[in-house]
């Protein structure tokens, strides 16, 4: 099992310089990954926030080994060709250490408050179209797509990423259905708001949809509880410790410096 940290990009963790400092400490302490949330607003209230992509660029500059990336990016509220460019730039900057987490995002002010699409079904359609554009763009060849939401007219985006391809993890709050079918086409699944006892059913459904089953497939969970053994025994391959955005940043530093579990 691999271990990482999962940082909200707001509250006490909104300072990109402080985030980079935490990343330095995390790598020194032996963590395997360092992942940021991607929010522009929160339903709970108004908080300081940092842009996750700029913060991740800072993280890439001060680390050498850990995997890094946004977890998760709601692709339907971002232009997919811009995300394709951002991921490639970060992948080159980090020497090929980026993993992209994608999902629908949290309904509410982040979408309706900015005039973005609020219907989850439509956002799912946009997400699937966006994924097609990302994958095509990273091949280093002209991209053409005439979808219901995005149109690309033979545009080539260079350079390709360092990794071929960049790993993508798909988020789901369900054990079956469209989000699971989507995640099964990707490189890993990020079950959110599920319990350890629900994971075997989710993974069985994923395995049935993949020609190679779960071989080489990442199963990534994030929690603020010390429950990594339960998730490991249920089939998780990554366990991420969620840092407390509402507490002083010194608490997050202490969690990081204590190192990953002895798994």
Protein Blocks (a to p, Z undefined) as FASTA:
>chain_A
ZZdddddfehjllpfklmmmmmmmmmmnopabdcddddfbdfkbccddddfklmmmmmmm
mcckbccddddddfklccfklmmmmmmmmmmmnnopaccdddebjahjklmmnopafbfk
lmmmmmmmmmmmmmmmmnopacddddfkbccehiacddddfbdcdddddddfbfbdjklm
mmmmmmbdcdehiafklmmmmmmmmmmmpmnlmgoiacddddfbdcklmmmmnopabdcd
dddfkbcfklmmmmmmnopadZZ
